[in-house]
Structure formats: C-alpha cells, structure tokens
Amino acid sequence: MVYLDHAATTPILAEALDAYVQTAREVGNASSLHGPGRCARKRVEESRERIAAALGARPSEVIFTGGGTESDNLGIKGIYWARRQQGFKRVLAGAVEHHAVMDAVQWLADHEGAEVTWLPVDETGRVLAFEAPPDTALITVMWANNEVGTLQPMSQIVAAAGEVPVHTDAVQAVGHVPVNFAASGVSAMTITGHKIGGPQGVGALLLGRDVPCTPLLHGGGQERDVRSGTLDVPGIVAFAVAVEHVVRQQQHELARLTHLRDELIKRVSEVIPDAVLNGDPVERLASHAHFSFPGCEGDALLLLLDAQQISVSTGSACNAGVAQPSHVLLAMGADPVTARSSLRFTLGHTSTADDIDALVAALPGAVERARRAGITR
C-alpha cells in the first residue's frame, strides 16, 4: 500500500511503540499514593518535562488531554469562559481552521452568545491583517493549515492581538517547522500524538501559567485542575518519545520531505498539466501537496486511487454521503466546483520516492475515469 495521508495519521514510530508497550506492562494510576502509583506519576512528570523542553515550554504549562480535538475545545471554550466573566465576549478565528476549532467557536456563538469574527484569508490561505476589537476574549489561528499546508504568520498575529490571548492549533506544525511556545508569544497551543508518530488518543494543551482557563471536565482535579481524568500513562510516555524524536530530526526530515514534495508537485504537474497547486508556494509545510483537478469529483478520484492501494485525502467533508466543498478552498476564493475537485497528498517519516512513482503511474488513468464520470452538481 502507498500511504500519502500522513496529515491525517502517521504510522507510530518504533521507539514510541516500544515505550508504550513497556509502560503498559506496568500497573499504576498516576493519582494513586502507593508505589505503583508513584512510579506512574514519575513517568508522567518525566514525560511532561521532556515535551516542555522540546517545545520551549515550562513543564507546568503542559496539560495532557485525550488528543487535538479536546485540546482545541479546552483552549477555546475554557479561555473564552474565563474571559467572558471579565466582560469580553468576542472570538476572532481564522476562516480556514480545522473543524475542531471552527465547530467549537460556532458552538460558543450558538449556545453561549459569543460574537464571532471569521478572519478572512488571501488566495494562499494566509490570514489577512486585522485589528482586535476591545471586547475580544480570544483569537485562534492555526499555525499550519491541515489541508493546503500554508504556514500562518504567527508573530504578526500575536503582535496584532496585543493583550488578547492567542490560541493556536499547532497539530500540523510540530516536527515540521520550529515550534517554541515561549518564544511564539501565544497563550495556548494544541498538539497531539498521532500526527507525529505517537499513539492516537493522547495530546496536550500548552497553557501559559497566567492564562485563566475554565475546565471542560470536572472530577479528580488532575492537570492543574484544568483537565480532570485518569491519565493515559503509556500513551503519555510514548507521546513524549515521539515529540522528542520529531523535534530532534526536524532539520533532516525538512530537507528530505521538501525534496520528495517538490518532486511530487513537479511530476503531478507533468502528467496532469491543468492540475492546480493550492496553498502558499513558499510558506508551506514540506509534507503537503494539495491539488485541484478540474473536471474531477475529489471523492471519486480518491476512491479510484484507493482501488489501486494508494491512500490520499480530499479537502472535503462528506456528510450522509453528500460531498461538500472544502471550506478552506472556499475561503481562499475558489468556486464550489473547484473546491470539490481537490486531493491532498501528505508525506511523512515512512514516505519514499517509490510512493511518488506509484502515484504518478496511477494518477492519469484515475483522473481520466473521474472526468468521464463528471462532477455531481
């Protein structure tokens, strides 16, 4: 199988899997006071320190969660609720955010009376310059776009925010670009394990010590009383191993993946001359190549490639079997038909030149068949 969907989930690293299995063989709840509990707590705190050191944070700023979606919801809802008590009620959010962010923000608007401003982007997916109104509770802009790979100008966003807390979904950024929590100036940052070679179901919210955040979950008061719940000790240990690995290997992987990505873009453009590359041509992730294929239904093209054991992703969400255009491409100015004709190819630590060869061999035939089928309007 040729796997070109690493932005969705990348295979777990061997060292992370080994760490998980070894830790899972031990017994102990990290909240218990007996010996096994203290041993589990030691492993959690060591992992917290390792993640903090790798990402430029203090250990006390690492709040473990069940993954990126929970971290986004905790950062957005929690900071909004805390700030609303001080009279702030507006949320500024990028128009090309992941649905874990967009849906959380929309929920605040629908159920909590939040006033939402969706920040527009240019044709490459970069957030345009903005000013934060005085009533702004929170600004949330992702570090790197999960669909087209465009990198956001985080330093400019933080500068524009002034005293307003900034949350960023850095799920796609960690391991691909330098990420330093303290130096970035953001108040909260979402990260997760399964995008970087760690296990599924574990993530973290890096949360500044002076940033008020109302809990979503109540119970045992774990994680600074911000996120209650029994900690996944094996998952956290494996997560820390993965974070350290991708940060340590970042420069090497950046060069390797940039070469593979550029080769993929070049060869896809050669065999499908009218394919349109989406996203910023320079300020983009080395792992992402996102194309629109005129005349093709993206989902049909995906399934045609899948039949040849090539796994890719569309930029659309499928609801009850009805394809919807990518909200990212629509925000970038694409028309709905173009927005439904896209495919995302994403590379990772297992990707090789052979994967690109297989894709290029299969793509022309798949595009031809998809075009014959046409786009359902």
C-alpha positions as CSV (number, residue, x, y, z in Angstrom):
1,M,0.0,0.0,0.0
2,V,1.2,3.5,-0.8
3,Y,0.2,5.8,2.1
4,L,0.0,9.5,1.3
5,D,-2.2,10.7,4.1
6,H,0.2,11.4,6.9
7,A,-1.5,14.6,7.8
8,A,-4.5,12.5,9.0
9,T,-2.4,10.0,11.0
10,T,1.2,9.0,10.5
11,P,2.4,5.5,11.5
12,I,3.6,5.2,15.0
13,L,7.4,5.4,15.5
14,A,9.1,2.1,16.5
15,E,10.6,3.8,19.6
16,A,7.3,5.3,20.6
17,L,5.6,1.9,20.3
18,D,8.3,0.2,22.3
19,A,7.9,2.8,25.0
20,Y,4.1,2.4,25.0
21,V,4.3,-1.4,25.3
22,Q,7.0,-1.3,28.0
23,T,5.0,1.2,30.1
24,A,1.6,-0.6,29.5
25,R,3.1,-3.7,31.1
26,E,3.4,-1.8,34.4
27,V,0.4,-1.3,36.7
28,G,-0.3,2.1,38.4
29,N,-2.7,5.0,38.4
30,A,-0.7,8.2,38.4
31,S,-3.1,9.7,41.0
32,S,-2.6,6.8,43.5
33,L,-0.3,7.2,46.5
34,H,1.1,3.7,46.7
35,G,4.3,2.5,45.0
36,P,2.9,1.7,41.5
37,G,1.0,5.0,41.5
38,R,4.1,6.9,42.4
39,C,6.0,5.1,39.6
40,A,3.3,6.0,37.1
41,R,3.3,9.6,38.3
42,K,7.1,9.7,37.9
43,R,6.8,8.6,34.3
44,V,4.1,11.2,33.6
45,E,6.2,14.0,35.1
46,E,9.3,13.0,33.3
47,S,7.3,12.9,30.0
48,R,5.9,16.4,30.8
49,E,9.4,17.7,31.3
50,R,10.6,16.1,28.0
51,I,7.8,17.6,26.0
52,A,8.2,21.0,27.6
53,A,12.0,21.0,26.9
54,A,11.4,20.0,23.3
55,L,8.8,22.7,22.6
56,G,10.1,25.7,24.7
57,A,7.6,25.5,27.5
58,R,7.7,25.1,31.2
59,P,6.6,21.6,32.5
60,S,3.7,23.2,34.4
61,E,2.4,24.6,31.1
62,V,1.9,21.1,29.6
63,I,-1.7,19.9,30.2
64,F,-2.3,16.4,29.0
65,T,-5.6,15.7,27.1
66,G,-7.2,12.9,25.0
67,G,-6.0,14.5,21.7
68,G,-6.1,17.5,19.5
69,T,-9.8,18.0,19.4
70,E,-10.1,18.0,23.2
71,S,-7.1,20.4,23.4
72,D,-8.7,22.8,20.9
73,N,-12.0,22.7,22.8
74,L,-10.4,23.2,26.1
75,G,-8.2,26.1,24.9
76,I,-11.0,27.9,23.1
77,K,-14.0,27.3,25.4
78,G,-12.0,27.4,28.6
79,I,-10.3,30.7,27.8
80,Y,-13.5,32.2,26.4
81,W,-15.5,31.3,29.5
82,A,-12.8,32.7,31.8
83,R,-12.5,36.0,29.9
84,R,-16.3,36.3,29.5
85,Q,-16.5,36.8,33.2
86,Q,-14.4,39.9,32.7
87,G,-16.8,41.3,30.1
88,F,-15.0,40.0,26.9
89,K,-17.4,38.3,24.5
90,R,-15.9,38.3,21.0
91,V,-13.8,35.5,19.4
92,L,-11.7,36.0,16.3
93,A,-11.0,32.9,14.4
94,G,-9.3,32.1,11.1
95,A,-11.7,31.2,8.3
96,V,-9.6,28.1,7.3
97,E,-9.3,26.5,10.7
98,H,-9.7,22.7,11.4
99,H,-13.3,21.8,12.3
100,A,-12.2,21.0,15.9
101,V,-11.7,24.8,16.1
102,M,-14.4,26.1,13.8
103,D,-17.1,23.9,15.4
104,A,-16.0,24.8,19.0
105,V,-16.2,28.5,18.1
106,Q,-19.5,28.1,16.4
107,W,-20.9,26.3,19.4
108,L,-19.9,29.3,21.6
109,A,-21.8,31.5,19.2
110,D,-24.9,29.3,19.1
111,H,-25.0,28.4,22.8
112,E,-23.1,31.0,24.8
113,G,-23.8,34.2,22.9
114,A,-20.2,34.7,21.7
115,E,-19.8,37.2,18.9
116,V,-17.6,35.7,16.3
117,T,-15.5,37.3,13.6
118,W,-14.1,34.9,11.0
119,L,-10.8,36.3,9.9
120,P,-10.5,36.3,6.0
121,V,-7.5,34.8,4.2
122,D,-5.9,35.6,0.9
123,E,-5.8,33.2,-2.1
124,T,-2.9,31.2,-0.5
125,G,-4.8,30.7,2.8
126,R,-2.8,33.2,4.9
127,V,-4.8,35.3,7.4
128,L,-5.0,38.9,6.4
129,A,-4.0,41.8,8.7
130,F,-6.6,42.5,11.3
131,E,-7.3,44.6,14.5
132,A,-8.7,43.1,17.7
133,P,-11.8,45.0,18.9
134,P,-11.7,46.0,22.6
135,D,-14.3,43.3,23.5
136,T,-12.2,40.4,22.2
137,A,-11.9,37.4,24.5
138,L,-9.8,35.2,22.4
139,I,-8.0,34.9,19.0
140,T,-7.5,31.4,17.5
141,V,-5.4,30.9,14.3
142,M,-3.8,27.6,13.3
143,W,0.0,27.5,12.9
144,A,-0.1,25.4,9.7
145,N,-3.1,24.5,7.7
146,N,-4.1,20.9,7.7
147,E,-5.4,20.9,4.1
148,V,-3.2,23.1,1.9
149,G,-0.2,23.3,4.3
150,T,0.1,27.1,4.3
151,L,2.0,28.5,7.3
152,Q,0.4,31.4,9.2
153,P,2.5,34.5,10.2
154,M,2.2,33.8,13.9
155,S,4.5,36.6,15.0
156,Q,2.3,39.1,13.2
157,I,-0.9,37.6,14.6
158,V,0.5,37.7,18.2
159,A,1.6,41.3,17.6
160,A,-1.9,42.3,16.3
161,A,-3.5,40.6,19.3
162,G,-1.9,42.9,21.8
163,E,-3.1,41.8,25.3
164,V,-5.7,39.4,23.9
165,P,-4.9,35.7,24.5
166,V,-4.0,33.8,21.3
167,H,-4.6,30.1,20.9
168,T,-3.0,28.2,18.0
169,D,-3.7,24.7,16.7
170,A,-0.1,23.5,16.1
171,V,-1.0,19.9,15.4
172,Q,0.4,20.0,11.8
173,A,3.4,22.3,12.7
174,V,5.2,20.3,15.4
175,G,8.1,18.3,13.8
176,H,7.8,20.2,10.5
177,V,8.7,23.8,11.5
178,P,10.4,25.2,14.6
179,V,7.9,25.5,17.4
180,N,8.8,27.3,20.6
181,F,5.9,28.0,22.9
182,A,7.6,30.7,25.0
183,A,9.2,32.5,22.0
184,S,6.0,32.4,20.0
185,G,4.1,34.6,22.4
186,V,0.9,32.6,22.2
187,S,-1.2,31.9,25.3
188,A,-2.3,28.3,24.4
189,M,-1.1,25.7,21.9
190,T,-2.7,22.5,20.8
191,I,-0.5,19.4,20.0
192,T,-1.4,15.7,19.5
193,G,0.4,12.4,19.3
194,H,-0.9,10.6,16.2
195,K,0.3,13.3,13.7
196,I,3.9,13.0,14.8
197,G,4.4,9.2,15.2
198,G,2.9,8.9,18.7
199,P,-0.2,7.0,19.7
200,Q,-3.8,8.0,19.0
201,G,-5.9,9.3,21.8
202,V,-3.3,11.4,23.6
203,G,-2.4,15.1,23.2
204,A,-1.7,18.2,25.2
205,L,-2.7,21.8,25.5
206,L,0.3,24.1,26.3
207,L,-1.2,26.7,28.5
208,G,0.5,29.7,30.0
209,R,0.6,29.7,33.8
210,D,-1.1,33.2,33.9
211,V,-3.8,32.4,31.4
212,P,-7.2,31.7,33.0
213,C,-9.0,28.7,31.6
214,T,-12.3,27.2,32.9
215,P,-12.3,23.4,32.8
216,L,-14.4,21.4,30.4
217,L,-14.2,18.3,32.6
218,H,-14.7,18.1,36.4
219,G,-13.6,15.2,38.6
220,G,-10.3,14.4,40.2
221,G,-8.7,17.8,39.6
222,Q,-5.7,16.4,37.6
223,E,-3.6,18.6,35.3
224,R,-3.7,21.9,37.3
225,D,-7.4,21.3,37.9
226,V,-7.9,22.3,34.2
227,R,-8.4,18.8,32.9
228,S,-9.7,16.1,35.2
229,G,-9.5,12.4,34.4
230,T,-7.2,9.4,34.8
231,L,-4.1,9.9,32.8
232,D,-3.1,7.6,30.0
233,V,0.4,6.8,31.3
234,P,1.6,4.6,28.4
235,G,0.2,7.0,25.8
236,I,1.9,10.0,27.5
237,V,5.2,8.3,27.7
238,A,5.0,7.3,24.0
239,F,3.8,10.8,23.1
240,A,6.9,12.3,24.8
241,V,9.2,10.0,22.9
242,A,7.6,11.0,19.6
243,V,7.8,14.7,20.4
244,E,11.5,14.4,21.2
245,H,12.2,12.4,18.1
246,V,10.4,14.7,15.6
247,V,12.0,17.8,17.1
248,R,15.5,16.2,17.0
249,Q,15.0,15.0,13.4
250,Q,13.3,18.1,12.2
251,Q,16.1,19.6,10.1
252,H,16.9,16.2,8.4
253,E,13.2,15.5,7.7
254,L,12.6,19.0,6.4
255,A,15.3,18.5,3.8
256,R,14.2,15.0,2.9
257,L,10.4,15.8,2.7
258,T,11.0,19.1,0.8
259,H,12.8,17.1,-1.9
260,L,10.1,14.5,-2.1
261,R,7.3,17.1,-2.0
262,D,8.9,19.1,-4.8
263,E,9.3,16.0,-6.9
264,L,5.7,15.0,-6.3
265,I,4.5,18.5,-7.3
266,K,6.7,18.5,-10.4
267,R,5.7,15.1,-11.6
268,V,2.0,15.5,-10.9
269,S,2.1,18.8,-12.9
270,E,3.8,17.0,-15.7
271,V,1.2,14.2,-16.1
272,I,-1.8,16.4,-15.3
273,P,-0.8,19.7,-16.8
274,D,-4.0,21.5,-15.8
275,A,-3.8,20.4,-12.1
276,V,-3.7,23.5,-9.8
277,L,-1.5,23.6,-6.8
278,N,-3.2,25.2,-3.8
279,G,-1.6,27.0,-0.9
280,D,1.3,29.3,-0.4
281,P,4.0,28.4,-2.9
282,V,6.8,29.2,-0.4
283,E,5.5,29.5,3.2
284,R,4.1,25.9,3.3
285,L,4.8,22.6,5.1
286,A,7.3,20.3,3.5
287,S,4.8,17.5,3.9
288,H,1.9,18.9,2.0
289,A,1.0,19.0,-1.7
290,H,-2.7,19.9,-2.4
291,F,-4.1,20.0,-5.9
292,S,-7.4,20.7,-7.6
293,F,-8.1,18.5,-10.7
294,P,-10.6,20.3,-13.0
295,G,-13.5,18.2,-14.0
296,C,-13.0,15.6,-11.3
297,E,-15.0,14.8,-8.2
298,G,-12.4,14.7,-5.4
299,D,-14.1,11.8,-3.7
300,A,-14.3,9.8,-6.9
301,L,-10.6,10.3,-7.6
302,L,-9.8,9.3,-4.0
303,L,-11.7,6.0,-4.4
304,L,-10.1,5.3,-7.8
305,L,-6.7,5.7,-6.3
306,D,-7.7,3.7,-3.2
307,A,-8.7,0.8,-5.5
308,Q,-5.0,0.8,-6.6
309,Q,-3.9,0.8,-2.9
310,I,-2.9,4.4,-2.9
311,S,-4.2,6.3,0.1
312,V,-4.8,10.0,-0.2
313,S,-7.3,12.5,1.2
314,T,-9.8,15.0,-0.2
315,G,-10.2,18.5,1.2
316,S,-13.9,17.9,1.6
317,A,-16.1,16.7,4.4
318,C,-18.6,14.0,3.5
319,N,-22.0,14.3,5.3
320,A,-24.5,11.5,4.8
321,G,-22.8,10.5,1.5
322,V,-23.1,14.0,0.0
323,A,-19.8,15.6,-0.8
324,Q,-19.4,19.2,0.4
325,P,-16.8,21.7,-0.9
326,S,-13.7,22.3,1.2
327,H,-14.4,25.3,3.4
328,V,-10.6,26.1,3.2
329,L,-10.6,26.4,-0.6
330,L,-13.9,28.4,-0.5
331,A,-12.3,30.8,2.0
332,M,-9.3,31.1,-0.3
333,G,-11.7,32.2,-3.1
334,A,-12.2,29.0,-5.0
335,D,-15.7,28.3,-6.5
336,P,-17.7,25.4,-5.1
337,V,-16.9,23.1,-8.1
338,T,-13.2,23.7,-7.9
339,A,-13.4,23.2,-4.1
340,R,-14.8,19.8,-4.6
341,S,-12.2,18.7,-7.1
342,S,-9.2,18.6,-4.7
343,L,-6.9,16.0,-3.3
344,R,-4.4,16.3,-0.5
345,F,-1.1,14.3,-0.7
346,T,0.8,14.4,2.5
347,L,4.2,12.8,3.3
348,G,5.7,11.5,6.4
349,H,8.6,9.5,8.0
350,T,7.8,6.3,6.0
351,S,7.4,8.1,2.6
352,T,9.9,7.2,-0.2
353,A,10.4,8.1,-3.8
354,D,8.7,4.8,-4.7
355,D,5.5,6.2,-3.3
356,I,5.7,9.1,-5.7
357,D,6.4,6.7,-8.6
358,A,3.3,4.7,-7.8
359,L,1.1,7.8,-7.5
360,V,2.3,9.2,-10.8
361,A,1.8,5.9,-12.6
362,A,-1.8,5.6,-11.3
363,L,-3.0,9.2,-11.4
364,P,-3.5,9.8,-15.1
365,G,-5.8,6.9,-15.5
366,A,-7.7,7.8,-12.4
367,V,-8.2,11.4,-13.5
368,E,-9.4,10.3,-16.9
369,R,-12.0,8.0,-15.4
370,A,-13.1,10.6,-12.8
371,R,-13.5,13.2,-15.6
372,R,-15.7,10.8,-17.6
373,A,-17.9,10.4,-14.5
374,G,-18.0,14.2,-14.1
375,I,-19.0,16.3,-11.1
376,T,-22.4,15.9,-9.5
377,R,-24.0,19.3,-9.1
